[in-house]
Protein backbone atom coordinates (compact mmCIF):
# COMPACT_ATOMS: atom_id res chain seq x y z
CA UNK A 1 0.00 0.00 0.00
CA UNK A 2 1.39 3.36 -1.05
CA UNK A 3 0.49 6.03 1.48
CA UNK A 4 1.40 9.59 0.58
CA UNK A 5 2.27 11.56 3.70
CA UNK A 6 1.41 15.26 3.74
CA UNK A 7 4.33 17.63 3.58
CA UNK A 8 5.11 19.65 6.68
CA UNK A 9 4.76 22.85 4.66
CA UNK A 10 1.16 21.88 3.77
CA UNK A 11 0.29 21.08 7.38
CA UNK A 12 1.78 24.32 8.72
CA UNK A 13 0.61 26.52 5.86
CA UNK A 14 -1.22 29.63 7.08
CA UNK A 15 -3.79 31.47 5.01
CA UNK A 16 -2.84 35.15 5.23
CA UNK A 17 -6.38 36.34 4.45
CA UNK A 18 -7.82 34.26 7.30
CA UNK A 19 -5.06 35.38 9.66
CA UNK A 20 -5.66 39.04 8.74
CA UNK A 21 -9.37 38.59 9.40
CA UNK A 22 -8.67 36.99 12.78
CA UNK A 23 -6.19 39.71 13.81
CA UNK A 24 -8.55 42.47 12.69
CA UNK A 25 -11.43 40.96 14.65
CA UNK A 26 -9.22 40.55 17.72
CA UNK A 27 -8.18 44.21 17.50
CA UNK A 28 -11.85 45.19 17.25
CA UNK A 29 -12.64 43.05 20.31
CA UNK A 30 -9.76 44.59 22.23
CA UNK A 31 -10.97 48.09 21.34
CA UNK A 32 -14.49 47.19 22.47
CA UNK A 33 -13.17 45.85 25.77
CA UNK A 34 -11.14 49.00 26.42
CA UNK A 35 -14.11 51.26 25.59
CA UNK A 36 -16.45 49.15 27.73
CA UNK A 37 -14.13 49.37 30.74
CA UNK A 38 -13.57 53.11 30.19
CA UNK A 39 -17.28 54.00 30.12
CA UNK A 40 -18.32 51.28 32.62
CA UNK A 41 -20.69 49.32 30.40
CA UNK A 42 -22.47 46.67 32.53
CA UNK A 43 -21.69 43.66 30.28
CA UNK A 44 -18.43 44.05 28.33
CA UNK A 45 -18.57 40.34 27.52
CA UNK A 46 -21.78 40.85 25.55
CA UNK A 47 -20.16 43.66 23.55
CA UNK A 48 -17.15 41.45 22.78
CA UNK A 49 -19.37 38.55 21.73
CA UNK A 50 -21.25 40.89 19.40
CA UNK A 51 -17.94 41.65 17.68
CA UNK A 52 -17.48 38.03 16.64
CA UNK A 53 -21.15 37.57 15.76
CA UNK A 54 -20.96 40.63 13.50
CA UNK A 55 -17.58 39.88 11.90
CA UNK A 56 -17.61 38.51 8.34
CA UNK A 57 -14.62 37.27 6.28
CA UNK A 58 -15.65 39.41 3.27
CA UNK A 59 -14.85 43.01 4.18
CA UNK A 60 -17.30 44.45 1.67
CA UNK A 61 -20.20 42.94 3.61
CA UNK A 62 -19.59 45.02 6.75
CA UNK A 63 -21.34 48.20 5.65
CA UNK A 64 -24.77 46.69 4.95
CA UNK A 65 -24.47 44.41 7.97
CA UNK A 66 -23.56 47.28 10.26
CA UNK A 67 -26.38 49.49 9.02
CA UNK A 68 -29.07 46.83 9.15
CA UNK A 69 -27.90 45.41 12.49
CA UNK A 70 -28.00 48.83 14.14
CA UNK A 71 -31.52 49.44 12.88
CA UNK A 72 -32.54 45.94 13.96
CA UNK A 73 -31.16 46.51 17.46
CA UNK A 74 -33.12 49.75 17.75
CA UNK A 75 -36.34 48.02 16.66
CA UNK A 76 -35.79 45.11 19.07
CA UNK A 77 -35.13 47.53 21.93
CA UNK A 78 -38.28 49.51 21.15
CA UNK A 79 -40.39 46.33 21.13
CA UNK A 80 -38.92 45.28 24.50
CA UNK A 81 -39.68 48.65 26.09
CA UNK A 82 -43.17 48.59 24.59
CA UNK A 83 -44.16 45.08 25.70
CA UNK A 84 -42.52 44.35 29.04
CA UNK A 85 -43.81 47.27 31.17
CA UNK A 86 -47.33 47.02 29.72
CA UNK A 87 -47.65 43.22 30.11
CA UNK A 88 -45.61 42.70 33.28
CA UNK A 89 -48.68 41.49 35.21
CA UNK A 90 -49.41 38.79 32.63
CA UNK A 91 -46.23 36.78 31.96
CA UNK A 92 -48.05 34.25 29.78
CA UNK A 93 -49.42 36.94 27.47
CA UNK A 94 -46.02 38.63 27.47
CA UNK A 95 -44.27 35.41 26.42
CA UNK A 96 -46.88 34.84 23.71
CA UNK A 97 -46.36 38.34 22.28
CA UNK A 98 -42.57 37.99 22.39
CA UNK A 99 -42.75 34.59 20.67
CA UNK A 100 -45.03 35.92 17.94
CA UNK A 101 -42.76 38.91 17.35
CA UNK A 102 -39.61 36.75 17.16
CA UNK A 103 -41.34 34.32 14.80
CA UNK A 104 -42.50 37.17 12.58
CA UNK A 105 -38.95 38.55 12.37
CA UNK A 106 -37.60 35.12 11.43
CA UNK A 107 -40.30 34.81 8.76
CA UNK A 108 -39.12 38.09 7.21
CA UNK A 109 -35.43 37.13 7.55
CA UNK A 110 -35.91 33.78 5.77
CA UNK A 111 -38.10 35.36 3.10
CA UNK A 112 -35.65 38.17 2.30
CA UNK A 113 -32.26 36.61 1.46
CA UNK A 114 -30.54 39.95 0.83
CA UNK A 115 -28.35 41.87 3.33
CA UNK A 116 -31.63 43.40 4.58
CA UNK A 117 -32.36 40.07 6.31
CA UNK A 118 -29.82 41.03 9.00
CA UNK A 119 -32.20 43.77 10.15
CA UNK A 120 -34.96 41.25 10.91
CA UNK A 121 -32.55 38.74 12.42
CA UNK A 122 -31.01 41.29 14.76
CA UNK A 123 -34.45 42.60 15.73
CA UNK A 124 -35.44 39.11 16.88
CA UNK A 125 -32.11 38.40 18.63
CA UNK A 126 -31.99 41.73 20.47
CA UNK A 127 -35.59 41.32 21.63
CA UNK A 128 -34.80 37.86 23.06
CA UNK A 129 -31.59 38.97 24.79
CA UNK A 130 -33.15 42.08 26.32
CA UNK A 131 -36.58 40.76 27.25
CA UNK A 132 -36.38 37.22 28.64
CA UNK A 133 -34.08 37.92 31.63
CA UNK A 134 -36.51 40.63 32.79
CA UNK A 135 -39.90 39.00 32.33
CA UNK A 136 -40.43 38.76 36.11
CA UNK A 137 -38.47 41.87 37.08
CA UNK A 138 -39.21 44.69 34.60
CA UNK A 139 -38.39 47.55 36.96
CA UNK A 140 -35.03 48.36 35.31
CA UNK A 141 -36.03 47.43 31.77
CA UNK A 142 -35.37 50.88 30.31
CA UNK A 143 -31.89 51.19 31.81
CA UNK A 144 -31.08 47.60 30.84
CA UNK A 145 -32.30 48.12 27.29
CA UNK A 146 -30.19 51.25 26.88
CA UNK A 147 -27.14 49.35 28.19
CA UNK A 148 -27.65 46.42 25.78
CA UNK A 149 -28.10 48.81 22.86
CA UNK A 150 -24.94 50.71 23.82
CA UNK A 151 -22.92 47.49 24.10
CA UNK A 152 -24.07 46.10 20.76
CA UNK A 153 -23.79 49.44 18.95
CA UNK A 154 -20.23 50.01 20.20
CA UNK A 155 -19.27 46.50 19.10
CA UNK A 156 -20.77 46.86 15.62
CA UNK A 157 -19.14 50.25 15.04
CA UNK A 158 -15.73 49.05 16.29
CA UNK A 159 -15.67 45.91 14.17
CA UNK A 160 -16.82 47.82 11.09
CA UNK A 161 -14.21 50.59 11.43
CA UNK A 162 -11.40 48.17 12.33
CA UNK A 163 -11.98 45.92 9.35
CA UNK A 164 -12.34 48.89 7.00
CA UNK A 165 -8.93 50.20 8.15
CA UNK A 166 -6.99 46.94 8.54
CA UNK A 167 -8.63 45.01 5.70
CA UNK A 168 -9.26 47.62 2.97
CA UNK A 169 -10.29 44.99 0.45
CA UNK A 170 -13.41 45.25 -1.68
CA UNK A 171 -15.97 42.93 -3.15
CA UNK A 172 -15.01 43.47 -6.79
CA UNK A 173 -12.08 40.99 -7.01
CA UNK A 174 -14.18 38.39 -5.22
CA UNK A 175 -17.08 38.93 -7.63
CA UNK A 176 -14.75 38.71 -10.62
CA UNK A 177 -13.21 35.49 -9.29
CA UNK A 178 -16.66 33.95 -8.81
CA UNK A 179 -17.79 35.07 -12.28
CA UNK A 180 -14.66 33.62 -13.90
CA UNK A 181 -15.23 30.39 -11.98
CA UNK A 182 -18.78 30.26 -13.31
CA UNK A 183 -17.65 30.85 -16.90
CA UNK A 184 -14.98 28.16 -16.62
CA UNK A 185 -17.45 25.63 -15.21
CA UNK A 186 -20.12 26.62 -17.75
CA UNK A 187 -17.67 26.23 -20.63
CA UNK A 188 -16.41 22.87 -19.35
CA UNK A 189 -19.93 21.61 -18.71
CA UNK A 190 -21.13 22.69 -22.15
CA UNK A 191 -18.11 21.06 -23.80
CA UNK A 192 -18.87 17.84 -21.92
CA UNK A 193 -22.59 18.13 -22.71
CA UNK A 194 -21.78 18.32 -26.42
CA UNK A 195 -19.68 15.18 -26.03
CA UNK A 196 -21.10 11.69 -25.57
CA UNK A 197 -19.94 11.40 -21.94
CA UNK A 198 -21.91 14.28 -20.44
CA UNK A 199 -24.38 12.04 -18.59
CA UNK A 200 -21.77 11.20 -15.93
CA UNK A 201 -20.76 14.82 -15.39
CA UNK A 202 -24.13 16.53 -15.67
CA UNK A 203 -25.06 16.59 -11.97
CA UNK A 204 -21.60 17.62 -10.73
CA UNK A 205 -21.34 20.61 -13.06
CA UNK A 206 -25.00 21.61 -12.62
CA UNK A 207 -24.60 21.83 -8.86
CA UNK A 208 -21.38 23.84 -9.13
CA UNK A 209 -22.83 26.25 -11.70
CA UNK A 210 -25.96 26.97 -9.69
CA UNK A 211 -23.92 27.42 -6.52
CA UNK A 212 -21.53 29.84 -8.24
CA UNK A 213 -24.35 31.97 -9.63
CA UNK A 214 -26.26 32.03 -6.33
CA UNK A 215 -23.12 33.04 -4.42
CA UNK A 216 -22.37 35.74 -7.00
CA UNK A 217 -25.84 37.16 -6.41
CA UNK A 218 -25.30 37.26 -2.65
CA UNK A 219 -21.97 39.07 -3.10
CA UNK A 220 -23.43 41.55 -5.57
CA UNK A 221 -26.04 42.48 -2.99
CA UNK A 222 -23.30 44.28 -1.04
CA UNK A 223 -22.26 46.56 -3.91
CA UNK A 224 -24.80 49.35 -3.29
CA UNK A 225 -23.24 49.89 0.15
CA UNK A 226 -19.67 50.40 -1.09
CA UNK A 227 -19.05 54.01 -2.13
CA UNK A 228 -15.83 53.06 -3.86
CA UNK A 229 -17.89 51.50 -6.63
CA UNK A 230 -19.23 53.66 -9.41
CA UNK A 231 -22.78 53.03 -10.50
CA UNK A 232 -21.41 51.66 -13.78
CA UNK A 233 -19.72 48.82 -11.88
CA UNK A 234 -22.97 47.86 -10.16
CA UNK A 235 -24.77 47.96 -13.49
CA UNK A 236 -22.08 45.76 -15.03
CA UNK A 237 -22.45 43.14 -12.30
CA UNK A 238 -26.25 43.20 -12.60
CA UNK A 239 -26.06 42.67 -16.35
CA UNK A 240 -23.43 39.95 -15.84
CA UNK A 241 -25.79 38.05 -13.55
CA UNK A 242 -28.49 38.03 -16.20
CA UNK A 243 -26.04 36.89 -18.89
CA UNK A 244 -24.69 34.08 -16.72
CA UNK A 245 -28.22 32.97 -15.84
CA UNK A 246 -29.09 32.68 -19.54
CA UNK A 247 -26.12 30.38 -20.25
CA UNK A 248 -27.52 27.38 -18.38
CA UNK A 249 -30.81 26.89 -20.27
CA UNK A 250 -29.12 27.58 -23.64
CA UNK A 251 -26.40 25.01 -23.06
CA UNK A 252 -28.90 22.47 -21.73
CA UNK A 253 -31.18 23.00 -24.72
CA UNK A 254 -28.30 22.53 -27.18
CA UNK A 255 -27.26 19.30 -25.46
CA UNK A 256 -30.87 18.06 -25.53
CA UNK A 257 -31.14 18.60 -29.31
CA UNK A 258 -27.77 16.96 -29.91
CA UNK A 259 -28.79 13.91 -27.87
CA UNK A 260 -31.93 13.52 -29.95
CA UNK A 261 -29.98 13.77 -33.21
CA UNK A 262 -27.44 11.21 -31.99
CA UNK A 263 -30.24 8.86 -30.99
CA UNK A 264 -31.45 9.01 -34.60
CA UNK A 265 -27.88 8.75 -35.93
CA UNK A 266 -28.65 11.96 -37.88
CA UNK A 267 -25.63 14.16 -37.10
CA UNK A 268 -24.10 15.11 -40.46
CA UNK A 269 -20.41 15.79 -40.97
CA UNK A 270 -20.73 19.59 -41.10
CA UNK A 271 -22.74 19.70 -37.87
CA UNK A 272 -20.30 17.34 -36.16
CA UNK A 273 -17.35 19.52 -37.22
CA UNK A 274 -19.10 22.65 -35.94
CA UNK A 275 -19.88 21.01 -32.59
CA UNK A 276 -16.27 19.88 -32.30
CA UNK A 277 -14.99 23.41 -33.03
CA UNK A 278 -17.34 24.89 -30.45
CA UNK A 279 -16.29 22.36 -27.78
CA UNK A 280 -12.62 23.08 -28.51
CA UNK A 281 -13.14 26.84 -28.18
CA UNK A 282 -14.87 26.40 -24.82
CA UNK A 283 -11.69 24.88 -23.40
CA UNK A 284 -9.74 28.09 -24.11
CA UNK A 285 -9.13 30.99 -21.75
CA UNK A 286 -11.27 34.10 -21.59
CA UNK A 287 -8.92 36.00 -23.91
CA UNK A 288 -7.93 33.23 -26.33
CA UNK A 289 -11.40 31.88 -27.04
CA UNK A 290 -13.07 35.30 -27.11
CA UNK A 291 -12.00 36.00 -30.72
CA UNK A 292 -13.77 32.84 -31.88
CA UNK A 293 -17.15 33.54 -30.27
CA UNK A 294 -18.59 35.75 -33.01
CA UNK A 295 -17.17 33.59 -35.80
CA UNK A 296 -18.66 30.40 -34.33
CA UNK A 297 -22.03 32.09 -33.76
CA UNK A 298 -22.09 33.20 -37.42
CA UNK A 299 -21.26 29.67 -38.61
CA UNK A 300 -24.06 28.28 -36.43
CA UNK A 301 -26.62 30.70 -37.90
CA UNK A 302 -25.52 30.00 -41.45
CA UNK A 303 -25.87 26.25 -40.94
CA UNK A 304 -29.26 26.73 -39.28
CA UNK A 305 -30.52 28.74 -42.24
CA UNK A 306 -29.52 25.98 -44.66
CA UNK A 307 -31.26 23.27 -42.62
CA UNK A 308 -34.44 25.32 -42.26
CA UNK A 309 -34.96 25.10 -46.01
CA UNK A 310 -35.46 21.37 -45.56
CA UNK A 311 -38.76 20.45 -43.92
CA UNK A 312 -37.59 17.14 -42.45
CA UNK A 313 -37.69 16.63 -38.71
CA UNK A 314 -33.96 15.92 -38.38
CA UNK A 315 -33.17 19.10 -40.29
CA UNK A 316 -35.41 21.11 -37.98
CA UNK A 317 -33.67 19.56 -34.95
CA UNK A 318 -30.29 20.46 -36.44
CA UNK A 319 -31.45 24.03 -37.10
CA UNK A 320 -32.71 24.29 -33.52
CA UNK A 321 -29.37 22.96 -32.25
CA UNK A 322 -27.48 25.56 -34.28
CA UNK A 323 -29.76 28.36 -33.06
CA UNK A 324 -29.17 27.39 -29.43
CA UNK A 325 -25.42 27.14 -29.94
CA UNK A 326 -25.37 30.56 -31.64
CA UNK A 327 -27.36 32.12 -28.80
CA UNK A 328 -25.04 30.45 -26.28
CA UNK A 329 -21.91 31.84 -27.96
CA UNK A 330 -23.43 35.34 -28.19
CA UNK A 331 -24.32 35.26 -24.49
CA UNK A 332 -20.91 33.86 -23.57
CA UNK A 333 -19.21 36.60 -25.60
CA UNK A 334 -21.22 39.28 -23.77
CA UNK A 335 -20.51 37.69 -20.36
CA UNK A 336 -16.76 37.55 -21.05
CA UNK A 337 -16.80 41.20 -22.09
CA UNK A 338 -18.59 42.16 -18.86
CA UNK A 339 -16.07 40.21 -16.75
CA UNK A 340 -13.25 42.12 -18.42
CA UNK A 341 -15.15 45.37 -17.85
CA UNK A 342 -15.11 44.74 -14.09
CA UNK A 343 -11.29 44.86 -14.22
CA UNK A 344 -11.11 47.81 -16.58
CA UNK A 345 -13.38 50.15 -14.60
CA UNK A 346 -11.80 52.62 -12.22
CA UNK A 347 -13.59 52.47 -8.85
CA UNK A 348 -12.97 56.19 -8.35
CA UNK A 349 -14.33 57.38 -11.69
CA UNK A 350 -17.79 56.72 -13.05
CA UNK A 351 -17.94 56.33 -16.79
CA UNK A 352 -20.65 54.77 -18.96
CA UNK A 353 -20.55 51.06 -19.66
CA UNK A 354 -22.51 49.47 -22.50
CA UNK A 355 -25.32 47.55 -20.83
CA UNK A 356 -27.23 45.11 -22.95
CA UNK A 357 -30.92 44.99 -22.26
CA UNK A 358 -31.19 47.20 -19.21
CA UNK A 359 -29.92 47.06 -15.63
CA UNK A 360 -32.77 45.59 -13.68
CA UNK A 361 -31.96 43.90 -10.41
CA UNK A 362 -31.33 40.16 -10.36
CA UNK A 363 -34.47 38.82 -8.66
CA UNK A 364 -34.32 36.06 -6.05
CA UNK A 365 -37.10 33.53 -5.60
CA UNK A 366 -39.15 33.91 -2.43
CA UNK A 367 -40.99 31.03 -0.81
CA UNK A 368 -43.58 32.33 1.63
CA UNK A 369 -44.47 28.78 2.67
CA UNK A 370 -40.96 27.88 3.82
CA UNK A 371 -40.51 31.27 5.50
CA UNK A 372 -43.84 30.86 7.30
CA UNK A 373 -42.82 27.37 8.46
CA UNK A 374 -39.54 28.72 9.86
CA UNK A 375 -41.31 31.56 11.64
CA UNK A 376 -44.05 29.32 13.06
CA UNK A 377 -41.49 26.76 14.25
CA UNK A 378 -39.50 29.50 15.98
CA UNK A 379 -42.65 30.83 17.68
CA UNK A 380 -43.63 27.37 18.92
CA UNK A 381 -40.09 26.68 20.12
CA UNK A 382 -39.92 29.92 22.12
CA UNK A 383 -43.33 29.21 23.70
CA UNK A 384 -42.19 25.71 24.71
CA UNK A 385 -38.94 26.99 26.25
CA UNK A 386 -40.79 29.54 28.32
CA UNK A 387 -43.49 27.03 29.32
CA UNK A 388 -40.85 24.67 30.74
CA UNK A 389 -39.13 27.57 32.46
CA UNK A 390 -42.33 28.90 34.09
CA UNK A 391 -43.72 25.48 35.12
CA UNK A 392 -40.43 24.31 36.62
CA UNK A 393 -39.75 27.68 38.30
CA UNK A 394 -36.12 27.31 37.22
CA UNK A 395 -34.01 30.30 38.45
CA UNK A 396 -31.71 30.11 35.39
CA UNK A 397 -34.64 29.54 33.06
CA UNK A 398 -34.65 33.08 31.69
CA UNK A 399 -31.01 32.80 30.64
CA UNK A 400 -31.68 29.39 29.11
CA UNK A 401 -34.66 30.79 27.20
CA UNK A 402 -32.50 33.64 25.88
CA UNK A 403 -29.78 31.23 24.70
CA UNK A 404 -32.38 28.91 23.20
CA UNK A 405 -34.00 31.77 21.30
CA UNK A 406 -30.59 32.91 20.02
CA UNK A 407 -29.72 29.46 18.69
CA UNK A 408 -33.18 28.91 17.21
CA UNK A 409 -33.00 32.21 15.34
CA UNK A 410 -29.46 31.51 14.12
CA UNK A 411 -30.38 28.19 12.46
CA UNK A 412 -33.98 28.96 11.50
CA UNK A 413 -33.30 29.09 7.75
CA UNK A 414 -32.12 25.46 7.54
CA UNK A 415 -34.44 22.59 6.55
CA UNK A 416 -33.19 20.42 9.41
CA UNK A 417 -31.23 22.49 11.96
CA UNK A 418 -30.74 19.51 14.33
CA UNK A 419 -27.35 18.33 12.92
CA UNK A 420 -25.95 21.87 12.99
CA UNK A 421 -27.22 22.41 16.55
CA UNK A 422 -25.68 19.07 17.54
CA UNK A 423 -22.28 20.22 16.24
CA UNK A 424 -22.81 23.52 18.06
CA UNK A 425 -23.36 21.55 21.29
CA UNK A 426 -20.21 19.45 20.82
CA UNK A 427 -18.10 22.54 20.11
CA UNK A 428 -19.47 24.21 23.24
CA UNK A 429 -18.63 21.17 25.38
CA UNK A 430 -15.11 21.03 23.94
CA UNK A 431 -14.51 24.70 24.83
CA UNK A 432 -15.49 24.53 28.52
CA UNK A 433 -12.13 23.06 29.68
CA UNK A 434 -10.26 25.85 27.91
CA UNK A 435 -12.54 28.46 29.50
CA UNK A 436 -12.01 26.89 32.94
CA UNK A 437 -8.23 26.89 32.41
CA UNK A 438 -8.25 30.59 31.61
CA UNK A 439 -10.70 31.58 34.34
CA UNK A 440 -9.22 29.63 37.28
CA UNK A 441 -5.54 29.24 36.38
CA UNK A 442 -4.39 32.00 34.02
CA UNK A 443 -6.54 35.08 34.66
CA UNK A 444 -5.92 35.24 38.47
CA UNK A 445 -2.28 36.05 37.60
CA UNK A 446 -3.21 38.82 35.14
CA UNK A 447 -3.19 42.49 36.11
CA UNK A 448 -4.36 45.27 33.82
CA UNK A 449 -6.13 45.46 30.49
CA UNK A 450 -2.92 45.21 28.46
CA UNK A 451 -1.85 41.95 30.07
CA UNK A 452 -5.42 40.64 29.78
CA UNK A 453 -5.46 41.24 26.01
CA UNK A 454 -2.05 39.62 25.54
CA UNK A 455 -3.19 36.60 27.55
CA UNK A 456 -6.41 36.19 25.57
CA UNK A 457 -4.75 36.68 22.18
CA UNK A 458 -3.67 33.04 21.48
CA UNK A 459 -7.12 31.55 22.09
CA UNK A 460 -9.17 34.27 20.39
CA UNK A 461 -6.87 34.60 17.35
CA UNK A 462 -7.01 30.82 16.86
CA UNK A 463 -10.82 30.78 17.09
CA UNK A 464 -11.05 33.81 14.80
CA UNK A 465 -8.86 31.99 12.25
CA UNK A 466 -11.28 29.07 12.32
CA UNK A 467 -14.20 31.47 11.93
CA UNK A 468 -12.71 32.76 8.66
CA UNK A 469 -13.05 29.25 7.18
CA UNK A 470 -16.65 28.80 5.90
CA UNK A 471 -16.52 25.06 6.63
CA UNK A 472 -15.70 25.68 10.32
CA UNK A 473 -17.34 29.04 10.90
CA UNK A 474 -20.40 27.72 12.76
CA UNK A 475 -18.30 25.62 15.13
CA UNK A 476 -15.91 28.50 15.75
CA UNK A 477 -18.83 30.76 16.66
CA UNK A 478 -19.99 28.19 19.23
CA UNK A 479 -16.49 28.07 20.71
CA UNK A 480 -16.29 31.86 20.85
CA UNK A 481 -19.73 32.15 22.46
CA UNK A 482 -18.88 29.60 25.16
CA UNK A 483 -15.43 31.09 25.85
CA UNK A 484 -16.49 34.74 26.02
CA UNK A 485 -19.67 34.16 28.04
CA UNK A 486 -17.83 31.87 30.49
CA UNK A 487 -15.14 34.53 31.02
CA UNK A 488 -17.82 37.05 32.05
CA UNK A 489 -15.58 40.05 31.33
CA UNK A 490 -16.25 42.85 33.81
CA UNK A 491 -14.18 45.81 34.97
CA UNK A 492 -13.02 43.87 38.05
CA UNK A 493 -12.00 40.22 38.00
CA UNK A 494 -14.37 37.96 39.95
CA UNK A 495 -13.50 34.33 40.58
CA UNK A 496 -16.82 32.57 41.19
CA UNK A 497 -17.02 28.83 40.49
CA UNK A 498 -20.77 28.68 41.17
CA UNK A 499 -21.42 31.45 38.66
CA UNK A 500 -19.22 29.67 36.10
CA UNK A 501 -21.16 26.42 36.53
CA UNK A 502 -24.57 28.14 36.43
CA UNK A 503 -23.65 30.06 33.27
CA UNK A 504 -22.37 26.88 31.64
CA UNK A 505 -25.50 24.94 32.57
CA UNK A 506 -27.67 27.75 31.22
CA UNK A 507 -25.81 27.63 27.89
CA UNK A 508 -25.98 23.84 27.68
CA UNK A 509 -29.62 23.88 28.77
CA UNK A 510 -30.48 26.32 26.02
CA UNK A 511 -28.66 24.26 23.38
CA UNK A 512 -30.07 20.90 24.53
CA UNK A 513 -33.59 22.31 24.77
CA UNK A 514 -33.27 23.79 21.30
CA UNK A 515 -32.00 20.48 19.94
CA UNK A 516 -34.86 18.52 21.51
CA UNK A 517 -37.55 20.90 20.30
CA UNK A 518 -35.98 21.01 16.84
CA UNK A 519 -36.00 17.23 16.52
CA UNK A 520 -39.63 17.08 17.60
CA UNK A 521 -41.15 19.99 15.71
CA UNK A 522 -38.72 21.55 13.24
CA UNK A 523 -36.81 18.91 11.24
CA UNK A 524 -38.03 18.91 7.65
CA UNK A 525 -37.02 16.42 5.00
CA UNK A 526 -34.86 17.94 2.26
CA UNK A 527 -36.86 15.96 -0.30
CA UNK A 528 -40.06 17.67 0.88
CA UNK A 529 -38.42 21.09 0.50
CA UNK A 530 -37.21 20.27 -3.02
CA UNK A 531 -40.71 19.02 -3.86
CA UNK A 532 -42.10 22.41 -2.86
CA UNK A 533 -39.49 24.30 -4.88
CA UNK A 534 -40.07 22.17 -7.99
CA UNK A 535 -43.82 22.59 -7.75
CA UNK A 536 -43.36 26.35 -7.41
CA UNK A 537 -41.38 26.23 -10.65
CA UNK A 538 -44.25 24.35 -12.31
CA UNK A 539 -46.77 26.87 -11.02
CA UNK A 540 -44.69 29.69 -12.49
CA UNK A 541 -44.49 27.84 -15.81
CA UNK A 542 -48.28 27.61 -15.92
CA UNK A 543 -48.56 31.33 -15.19
CA UNK A 544 -45.88 32.06 -17.78
CA UNK A 545 -47.96 30.31 -20.46
CA UNK A 546 -51.04 32.40 -19.62
CA UNK A 547 -51.24 35.15 -22.24
CA UNK A 548 -53.35 37.32 -19.91
CA UNK A 549 -50.51 37.68 -17.41
CA UNK A 550 -47.59 40.12 -17.85
CA UNK A 551 -44.33 38.50 -18.93
CA UNK A 552 -40.88 39.43 -17.62
CA UNK A 553 -38.35 37.02 -19.09
CA UNK A 554 -35.40 38.22 -17.00
CA UNK A 555 -37.22 38.03 -13.67
CA UNK A 556 -38.47 34.52 -14.39
CA UNK A 557 -35.05 33.28 -15.54
CA UNK A 558 -33.31 34.76 -12.48
CA UNK A 559 -35.81 33.19 -10.08
CA UNK A 560 -35.61 29.82 -11.84
CA UNK A 561 -31.80 29.87 -11.60
CA UNK A 562 -32.06 30.82 -7.93
CA UNK A 563 -34.39 27.87 -7.30
CA UNK A 564 -31.97 25.63 -9.18
CA UNK A 565 -29.26 26.76 -6.76
CA UNK A 566 -31.50 25.98 -3.77
CA UNK A 567 -32.22 22.50 -5.16
CA UNK A 568 -28.52 21.92 -5.87
CA UNK A 569 -27.56 22.87 -2.31
CA UNK A 570 -29.91 20.20 -0.97
CA UNK A 571 -28.77 17.65 -3.56
CA UNK A 572 -25.24 18.01 -2.22
CA UNK A 573 -26.42 16.43 1.05
CA UNK A 574 -28.16 13.50 -0.67
CA UNK A 575 -26.63 10.15 -1.59
CA UNK A 576 -25.91 9.22 -5.22
CA UNK A 577 -28.96 6.93 -5.38
CA UNK A 578 -31.36 9.34 -3.68
CA UNK A 579 -34.60 10.06 -5.55
CA UNK A 580 -33.85 13.73 -4.95
CA UNK A 581 -31.64 13.74 -8.05
CA UNK A 582 -34.73 13.25 -10.22
CA UNK A 583 -35.53 16.95 -9.72
CA UNK A 584 -34.31 18.41 -13.01
CA UNK A 585 -34.39 22.18 -12.80
CA UNK A 586 -32.72 22.49 -16.19
CA UNK A 587 -35.74 20.91 -17.90
CA UNK A 588 -37.93 23.54 -16.27
CA UNK A 589 -35.52 26.23 -17.45
CA UNK A 590 -35.68 24.97 -21.04
CA UNK A 591 -39.49 24.82 -20.96
CA UNK A 592 -39.72 28.33 -19.56
CA UNK A 593 -37.33 29.77 -22.12
CA UNK A 594 -39.26 28.06 -24.91
CA UNK A 595 -42.52 29.55 -23.61
CA UNK A 596 -40.88 32.97 -23.50
Order of alpha helices (4+ residues) and beta strands (2+ residues): alpha-alpha-alpha-alpha-alpha-alpha-alpha-alpha-alpha-alpha-alpha-alpha-alpha-alpha-alpha-alpha-alpha-alpha-alpha-alpha-alpha-alpha
